Amino acid sequence: MSDRDGGARTAVKLTDIASRLPAVLADMPIIVRGILTGLLAQPGSKKSIGTVFADRAARYGDRVFLRFGDQQLTYRDANAAANRYAAVLAARGVGRGDVVGIMLRNSPNTVLAMLAAVKCGAVAGMLNYHQRGEVLAHSLGLLDAKVLIAEADLVSAVAECGGSGDTETLTIDDLERFGVSAPATNPASASAVQAKDTAFYIFTSGTTGFPKASVMTHRRWLAALAAFGGMGLRLKTSDTLYCCLPLYHNNALTVALSSVINSGATLALGKSFSASKFWDEAISYDATAFIYIGELCRYLLNQPAKPTDRSHKVRLIAGNGLRPEIWEEFTKRFGIKRVCEFYAASEGNTAFINIFNVPRTTGVSPTPLAYVEYDPDTGAPLRDEDGRVHRVPAGQPGLLISPVNRLQPFDGYTDKESSEKKLVRNAFKEGDCWFNTGDVMSPQGMGHAAFVDRLGDTFRWKGENVATTQVEAAVASDD
């Protein structure tokens, strides 16, 4: 396949990189800021999401941090509000290592509640607010939260599923009301948090048919800030990033939010995705960038042509799932100058980021990895008679695995058995350990790769990993 056939690129060449390098070098101050933040977040350091946000709030105090409809909140005001919410949680006994469940729709309060939890040293358990019944009960059981912050109209769903146990439930209205008289100063608890501490539980589809809670430490979130915010999106302080993806999802919670915080930019939140209203909302926010996932770009492309296709200010889009076959059509129709496509997983320890704006590729990985032979039925690496795995021939698609070590830790899931299943031990030599992404990737040269397929009992649907057992159960329930 040639590069003009509309599929993934067959090769990324040195000339592709060299011609785009000046644009990257022009953003060097943003890159350095992100990398320094990531490097300072060593496991035992006191660098955390809470302290980094407080630092940014001190630096960019009067700049708008969040926009939502007619609401807007500066960095200074957002930090003060998060501190007040943290005091409310602390008064209810929330401290380091506790879990605060967050079951909120997109709004500034969702971001503030998350910041409040991590400033307490607690773990923010980001619940999918669409969950009901057994699935919600399962998720709540995994969290075992001390406090649950929920929308007022979702409290009944929590009660009906029977999974909340002894968890105290606060509505977001309660949190706002109690927070009015709480102190707005940065809590001492935030300075005690270490980078190695867990910041979030983010739910991802599992092969059991129920979601698994992947672990996100402060260190890994700040590493994402360095990678996506510093090297990938490279937002300017004057930028507004539009995000209509749910904040319980990593693309919003980690990629979008960290990129904005790194640069002192603005995050404009949408309630949800609407193909027909997308550009109108982006225009109303004066958005210069947006986050996408899966088929979002195809849905926009399928909309009838209209004046708003080019009357916006968006120059940059970032996400995963922009199909190679619509890449050029999308960027030309909507006048998009840069695409920061990436590949990453909530529980993974590696990523690809399209730093150089090369069309039809997931980008380059800054970390070591290997493409190995695999069993297409099980998704496991093939082993020889000595029990070792083998790399595929150069340029051939293979199962992507990445080394697990001090520099590339694997935080895994709350369930240790599920975590162990993702590891490939004694792969190339005795004692080594690798993370099995479960994805087949095709190397394109110059460190770049293209996504090919997902293996095992999950599949990609609209950018999400969906368990086949979940589909089977849903079909059976309709019989």
C-alpha positions as CSV (number, residue, x, y, z in Angstrom):
1,M,0.0,0.0,0.0
2,S,1.4,3.4,-0.9
3,D,1.1,6.4,1.3
4,R,-1.5,7.8,-1.2
5,D,-3.9,4.9,-0.8
6,G,-5.6,6.3,2.3
7,G,-4.5,3.6,4.7
8,A,-1.9,3.7,7.4
9,R,1.5,4.9,6.2
10,T,3.9,2.1,5.1
11,A,6.9,4.1,6.2
12,V,8.0,7.2,8.1
13,K,11.2,8.6,6.8
14,L,13.9,10.9,8.1
15,T,12.7,13.6,5.7
16,D,9.2,13.4,7.3
17,I,10.8,14.2,10.6
18,A,13.3,16.8,9.4
19,S,10.7,18.9,7.6
20,R,8.6,19.1,10.7
21,L,11.3,19.6,13.3
22,P,11.3,23.4,13.2
23,A,7.7,23.5,14.4
24,V,8.5,21.3,17.3
25,L,11.6,23.3,18.3
26,A,9.5,26.5,18.3
27,D,7.5,25.0,21.2
28,M,10.6,24.1,23.2
29,P,9.7,26.2,26.3
30,I,6.4,24.3,26.6
31,I,8.2,21.0,26.1
32,V,10.8,21.8,28.7
33,R,8.2,22.8,31.3
34,G,6.3,19.5,30.9
35,I,9.4,17.4,30.9
36,L,10.8,19.1,34.1
37,T,7.4,18.5,35.8
38,G,7.5,14.8,34.9
39,L,11.2,14.4,35.8
40,L,10.7,16.0,39.3
41,A,7.9,13.5,40.0
42,Q,10.2,10.7,41.2
43,P,8.6,7.9,43.2
44,G,9.6,9.2,46.7
45,S,9.3,12.9,45.9
46,K,6.5,15.1,47.2
47,K,5.5,16.1,43.7
48,S,1.8,15.4,43.2
49,I,-1.1,16.6,41.1
50,G,-2.3,18.8,44.0
51,T,1.0,20.6,44.4
52,V,1.5,21.0,40.7
53,F,-1.9,22.5,40.3
54,A,-1.3,24.8,43.2
55,D,2.0,25.9,41.6
56,R,0.2,26.6,38.3
57,A,-2.6,28.4,40.1
58,A,0.1,30.7,41.7
59,R,1.6,31.3,38.3
60,Y,-1.5,31.7,36.1
61,G,-3.9,32.9,38.8
62,D,-6.0,35.3,36.7
63,R,-6.1,33.1,33.6
64,V,-9.3,31.2,32.9
65,F,-8.9,27.5,33.8
66,L,-12.4,26.1,33.2
67,R,-15.3,27.1,31.0
68,F,-18.7,25.4,31.0
69,G,-21.6,27.1,29.3
70,D,-21.7,30.6,30.7
71,Q,-19.5,29.6,33.7
72,Q,-15.8,30.3,33.9
73,L,-13.3,29.8,36.7
74,T,-9.8,31.2,37.0
75,Y,-6.9,29.1,38.1
76,R,-6.8,31.0,41.4
77,D,-10.5,30.5,42.1
78,A,-10.4,26.8,41.0
79,N,-7.6,26.1,43.4
80,A,-9.4,27.9,46.3
81,A,-12.6,25.9,45.5
82,A,-10.7,22.6,45.4
83,N,-9.1,23.5,48.7
84,R,-12.5,24.1,50.3
85,Y,-13.9,20.8,49.0
86,A,-10.8,19.1,50.3
87,A,-11.5,20.5,53.7
88,V,-15.1,19.2,53.5
89,L,-13.7,15.7,52.7
90,A,-11.1,15.9,55.4
91,A,-13.8,16.7,58.0
92,R,-15.4,13.4,57.0
93,G,-12.2,11.5,57.8
94,V,-10.9,11.3,54.3
95,G,-7.1,11.0,54.3
96,R,-4.1,9.5,52.6
97,G,-4.9,6.2,50.9
98,D,-8.7,6.5,51.3
99,V,-10.9,6.4,48.2
100,V,-13.4,9.1,47.2
101,G,-15.9,7.9,44.6
102,I,-16.8,10.5,42.0
103,M,-20.0,9.9,40.0
104,L,-20.5,13.2,38.3
105,R,-21.3,14.4,34.8
106,N,-19.0,16.9,33.0
107,S,-18.9,20.2,34.9
108,P,-16.3,22.3,36.7
109,N,-17.3,20.6,39.9
110,T,-16.1,17.2,38.6
111,V,-12.6,18.6,38.1
112,L,-12.7,20.4,41.5
113,A,-13.9,17.2,43.3
114,M,-11.1,15.2,41.8
115,L,-8.5,17.8,42.8
116,A,-10.0,17.9,46.3
117,A,-9.6,14.2,46.6
118,V,-6.0,14.1,45.5
119,K,-5.2,17.1,47.7
120,C,-6.3,15.1,50.7
121,G,-4.0,12.3,49.6
122,A,-7.0,10.2,48.7
123,V,-7.7,8.2,45.5
124,A,-10.3,9.6,43.2
125,G,-12.4,6.7,41.9
126,M,-13.8,8.0,38.6
127,L,-17.2,6.2,38.1
128,N,-19.0,5.9,34.8
129,Y,-22.3,7.6,35.6
130,H,-24.1,5.5,33.0
131,Q,-23.5,2.3,35.0
132,R,-26.5,0.8,36.8
133,G,-27.4,-2.4,38.6
134,E,-24.8,-5.2,38.9
135,V,-22.2,-3.4,37.0
136,L,-22.4,-0.3,39.2
137,A,-22.5,-2.5,42.3
138,H,-19.3,-4.2,41.1
139,S,-17.6,-0.9,40.5
140,L,-18.6,0.5,43.9
141,G,-17.4,-2.7,45.5
142,L,-14.0,-2.4,43.9
143,L,-13.7,1.2,45.1
144,D,-14.8,0.6,48.7
145,A,-14.9,4.4,49.0
146,K,-15.1,6.3,52.3
147,V,-17.1,9.0,50.6
148,L,-19.0,9.0,47.3
149,I,-19.7,12.3,45.6
150,A,-22.7,11.9,43.2
151,E,-25.2,13.9,41.2
152,A,-28.4,14.3,43.2
153,D,-30.4,12.4,40.5
154,L,-27.9,9.5,40.6
155,V,-28.2,8.8,44.3
156,S,-31.2,6.5,43.8
157,A,-29.2,4.4,41.3
158,V,-26.5,4.0,43.9
159,A,-29.0,2.9,46.5
160,E,-30.9,0.6,44.2
161,C,-27.7,-1.3,43.1
162,G,-26.9,-2.2,46.7
163,G,-23.2,-1.8,46.3
164,S,-22.4,1.3,48.4
165,G,-22.0,-0.5,51.7
166,D,-21.0,1.9,54.5
167,T,-19.9,4.6,52.1
168,E,-21.1,8.1,53.0
169,T,-22.8,9.7,50.0
170,L,-22.6,13.5,49.4
171,T,-24.4,15.1,46.6
172,I,-22.5,17.7,44.7
173,D,-25.0,20.3,46.1
174,D,-23.9,19.1,49.6
175,L,-20.3,19.6,48.7
176,E,-20.9,23.1,47.5
177,R,-23.0,24.0,50.5
178,F,-20.5,22.7,53.1
179,G,-17.6,24.2,51.1
180,V,-18.8,27.8,51.5
181,S,-17.5,28.2,55.0
182,A,-14.4,25.9,54.6
183,P,-10.8,27.3,54.4
184,A,-9.5,28.1,50.9
185,T,-5.8,27.7,51.7
186,N,-3.7,24.9,50.3
187,P,-4.1,21.9,52.7
188,A,-1.0,20.5,54.4
189,S,-2.1,17.0,53.3
190,A,-1.3,17.9,49.6
191,S,2.3,18.5,50.5
192,A,2.6,15.0,52.2
193,V,1.5,13.1,49.0
194,Q,4.3,11.2,47.3
195,A,4.5,10.8,43.5
196,K,4.3,7.0,43.9
197,D,0.9,7.3,45.7
198,T,-2.2,6.3,43.8
199,A,-4.2,9.3,42.4
200,F,-7.0,7.7,40.4
201,Y,-8.9,4.5,39.8
202,I,-10.0,4.5,36.2
203,F,-12.4,1.8,35.0
204,T,-11.6,-0.1,31.9
205,S,-13.3,-3.1,30.2
206,G,-12.2,-6.5,31.4
207,T,-12.5,-10.0,30.0
208,T,-14.6,-11.0,33.0
209,G,-17.6,-9.0,31.7
210,F,-17.2,-6.4,34.5
211,P,-15.0,-3.3,34.5
212,K,-11.6,-3.4,36.1
213,A,-10.2,-0.5,38.1
214,S,-6.8,0.5,36.6
215,V,-4.4,2.3,38.9
216,M,-3.1,5.7,38.0
217,T,-0.4,7.1,40.3
218,H,0.5,10.8,40.7
219,R,3.9,9.9,39.0
220,R,2.3,8.4,35.9
221,W,-0.3,11.2,35.6
222,L,2.5,13.8,35.7
223,A,4.5,11.7,33.2
224,A,1.5,11.9,31.0
225,L,1.5,15.7,31.5
226,A,5.1,15.7,30.3
227,A,4.4,13.4,27.3
228,F,1.0,14.6,26.1
229,G,1.0,18.1,27.4
230,G,4.7,18.8,26.9
231,M,5.7,16.9,23.8
232,G,2.3,16.1,22.2
233,L,-0.3,18.9,22.3
234,R,2.1,21.7,23.3
235,L,-0.7,24.1,24.1
236,K,0.0,27.8,24.6
237,T,-1.4,29.8,27.5
238,S,-3.8,31.5,25.1
239,D,-5.3,28.2,23.9
240,T,-8.7,26.8,24.7
241,L,-9.0,23.0,24.6
242,Y,-12.6,21.8,24.0
243,C,-13.5,18.5,25.6
244,C,-16.9,16.8,25.4
245,L,-15.6,13.4,26.4
246,P,-16.6,12.2,29.9
247,L,-14.1,13.0,32.7
248,Y,-14.2,9.4,33.9
249,H,-12.3,8.6,30.7
250,N,-8.5,9.0,30.5
251,N,-8.6,11.1,27.3
252,A,-10.4,13.8,29.3
253,L,-9.1,13.2,32.8
254,T,-5.4,12.7,31.9
255,V,-4.6,13.9,28.3
256,A,-6.9,16.9,28.1
257,L,-6.6,18.1,31.8
258,S,-2.9,17.6,32.1
259,S,-2.1,19.3,28.8
260,V,-4.1,22.3,29.9
261,I,-2.5,22.5,33.4
262,N,1.0,22.2,31.9
263,S,0.5,25.3,29.8
264,G,-1.8,27.4,31.9
265,A,-4.4,27.1,29.1
266,T,-8.2,26.8,29.3
267,L,-10.3,23.7,29.4
268,A,-13.8,24.2,27.9
269,L,-16.1,21.3,28.9
270,G,-19.0,20.1,26.9
271,K,-21.8,18.1,28.6
272,S,-21.5,15.3,26.0
273,F,-20.7,14.8,22.3
274,S,-23.2,15.9,19.7
275,A,-22.2,15.6,16.0
276,S,-24.7,18.3,15.0
277,K,-23.9,20.8,17.7
278,F,-20.1,20.1,18.0
279,W,-18.7,23.0,15.9
280,D,-21.3,25.4,17.2
281,E,-20.1,24.7,20.8
282,A,-16.4,24.8,19.8
283,I,-17.0,28.2,18.2
284,S,-18.9,29.5,21.2
285,Y,-15.9,28.7,23.4
286,D,-13.4,30.2,20.9
287,A,-11.7,26.7,21.0
288,T,-8.3,26.4,19.3
289,A,-8.1,22.6,20.0
290,F,-10.2,19.6,20.8
291,I,-9.9,16.1,22.1
292,Y,-11.4,13.2,20.2
293,I,-11.7,9.4,20.5
294,G,-12.7,6.6,18.3
295,E,-15.2,7.4,15.6
296,L,-15.9,11.0,16.8
297,C,-14.1,12.4,13.8
298,R,-16.0,10.2,11.4
299,Y,-19.3,11.3,12.9
300,L,-18.3,14.9,12.3
301,L,-17.2,14.1,8.7
302,N,-20.6,12.4,8.1
303,Q,-22.4,15.6,8.9
304,P,-23.7,17.7,6.0
305,A,-21.3,20.5,5.0
306,K,-22.1,23.8,6.6
307,P,-20.5,27.2,7.1
308,T,-19.2,26.3,10.6
309,D,-16.9,23.7,9.0
310,R,-14.4,26.5,8.6
311,S,-15.6,29.4,10.8
312,H,-13.9,28.0,13.9
313,K,-10.4,28.6,15.3
314,V,-9.4,25.0,15.9
315,R,-5.9,24.4,14.6
316,L,-5.0,21.3,16.7
317,I,-6.8,18.0,17.5
318,A,-5.6,15.3,19.8
319,G,-6.8,11.8,20.5
320,N,-6.9,8.2,19.4
321,G,-8.9,6.5,16.7
322,L,-8.7,8.9,13.7
323,R,-8.8,6.4,10.9
324,P,-6.0,6.6,8.3
325,E,-8.5,6.4,5.4
326,I,-10.3,9.6,6.5
327,W,-7.3,11.5,7.9
328,E,-6.7,13.8,4.9
329,E,-10.4,14.3,4.1
330,F,-11.1,15.4,7.7
331,T,-8.1,17.7,8.0
332,K,-8.8,19.4,4.7
333,R,-12.6,19.8,5.2
334,F,-12.2,21.4,8.6
335,G,-8.9,23.1,8.1
336,I,-7.0,21.3,10.9
337,K,-3.3,22.1,10.8
338,R,-2.0,19.6,13.3
339,V,-3.2,16.1,14.4
340,C,-1.7,14.7,17.6
341,E,-2.9,11.1,17.3
342,F,-1.7,8.8,20.1
343,Y,-1.8,5.3,21.4
344,A,-2.1,4.5,25.1
345,A,-4.0,2.4,27.6
346,S,-5.3,3.2,31.0
347,E,-3.3,0.4,32.6
348,G,-0.4,0.5,30.2
349,N,3.2,1.6,30.7
350,T,4.0,2.8,27.1
351,A,2.5,5.2,24.6
352,F,2.9,6.5,21.1
353,I,2.4,10.2,20.4
354,N,2.4,11.9,17.0
355,I,4.8,14.7,18.0
356,F,5.9,15.6,14.5
357,N,2.4,15.9,12.9
358,V,3.1,13.0,10.4
359,P,-0.2,12.0,8.7
360,R,-1.7,8.5,9.3
361,T,0.4,7.3,12.2
362,T,0.0,6.9,16.0
363,G,3.3,8.6,16.3
364,V,6.6,7.7,18.1
365,S,7.2,6.0,21.4
366,P,9.8,7.5,23.7
367,T,10.2,4.3,25.6
368,P,11.7,0.8,24.8
369,L,9.3,-1.8,23.4
370,A,9.2,-4.9,21.3
371,Y,6.9,-6.4,18.6
372,V,6.7,-10.2,19.0
373,E,5.1,-13.3,17.5
374,Y,1.7,-14.1,19.0
375,D,-1.2,-16.5,19.1
376,P,-4.1,-14.7,17.4
377,D,-6.7,-16.8,19.4
378,T,-5.4,-16.2,22.9
379,G,-3.5,-12.9,22.4
380,A,-0.5,-14.4,24.2
381,P,3.1,-14.2,22.9
382,L,4.3,-17.4,21.2
383,R,7.1,-19.2,23.0
384,D,9.7,-21.6,21.6
385,E,10.8,-24.9,23.1
386,D,13.0,-22.9,25.6
387,G,10.0,-20.9,26.7
388,R,11.2,-17.7,25.1
389,V,9.4,-15.2,22.9
390,H,10.7,-13.9,19.6
391,R,10.6,-10.5,17.8
392,V,8.9,-10.4,14.5
393,P,11.0,-9.7,11.4
394,A,11.7,-6.0,10.9
395,G,8.8,-4.1,9.5
396,Q,6.2,-6.8,10.2
397,P,3.2,-6.4,12.5
398,G,3.5,-7.9,15.9
399,L,2.1,-8.0,19.4
400,L,3.3,-4.9,21.2
401,I,4.9,-5.6,24.6
402,S,6.8,-3.1,26.8
403,P,9.4,-3.7,29.6
404,V,8.3,-3.4,33.2
405,N,11.1,-1.8,35.3
406,R,11.8,1.2,37.5
407,L,11.6,3.7,34.6
408,Q,8.5,2.0,33.1
409,P,6.5,0.8,36.1
410,F,3.3,-1.1,35.7
411,D,0.7,0.1,38.1
412,G,-1.9,-2.5,37.0
413,Y,-5.4,-3.0,38.5
414,T,-6.8,-3.1,42.0
415,D,-7.1,-6.8,41.4
416,K,-3.6,-8.5,41.6
417,E,-4.7,-11.5,39.6
418,S,-5.9,-9.4,36.7
419,S,-2.6,-7.4,36.9
420,E,-0.5,-10.6,36.7
421,K,-2.4,-11.8,33.6
422,K,-1.1,-8.7,31.7
423,L,2.5,-9.6,32.4
424,V,4.9,-11.6,30.3
425,R,7.6,-13.0,32.5
426,N,10.9,-14.6,31.4
427,A,10.2,-13.4,27.8
428,F,13.7,-12.9,26.3
429,K,15.7,-14.0,29.4
430,E,15.3,-15.3,32.8
431,G,13.9,-12.7,35.2
432,D,12.7,-10.1,32.7
433,C,9.1,-8.8,32.8
434,W,7.1,-7.2,30.0
435,F,3.6,-5.7,29.8
436,N,1.3,-7.4,27.2
437,T,-0.7,-4.6,25.6
438,G,-3.0,-7.1,23.8
439,D,-2.6,-4.9,20.6
440,V,-1.0,-5.7,17.3
441,M,1.0,-2.8,16.0
442,S,2.8,-2.3,12.7
443,P,6.2,-0.5,12.9
444,Q,6.6,2.3,10.3
445,G,10.2,3.3,10.8
446,M,11.8,6.2,12.8
447,G,10.2,4.8,16.0
448,H,6.6,5.3,14.6
449,A,3.9,2.7,14.4
450,A,0.2,2.1,13.4
451,F,-2.5,0.3,15.3
452,V,-3.6,-2.9,13.5
453,D,-5.8,-5.0,15.8
454,R,-6.9,-5.9,19.3
455,L,-6.4,-9.5,20.4
456,G,-8.1,-11.8,23.0
457,D,-11.5,-11.4,24.5
458,T,-11.9,-7.6,23.9
459,F,-12.3,-5.5,20.8
460,R,-12.1,-1.9,19.8
461,W,-15.5,-0.1,19.5
462,K,-15.6,3.7,19.1
463,G,-12.1,3.8,20.6
464,E,-13.0,1.8,23.7
465,N,-11.9,-1.7,24.6
466,V,-15.1,-3.8,25.0
467,A,-15.2,-7.2,26.5
468,T,-16.9,-9.8,24.3
469,T,-18.4,-11.3,27.5
470,Q,-20.2,-8.0,28.1
471,V,-21.8,-8.2,24.7
472,E,-22.7,-11.8,25.2
473,A,-24.4,-11.0,28.5
474,A,-26.3,-8.0,27.0
475,V,-27.6,-10.2,24.1
476,A,-28.6,-13.0,26.5
477,S,-30.5,-10.5,28.7
478,D,-32.7,-9.6,25.7
479,D,-33.7,-13.2,24.9
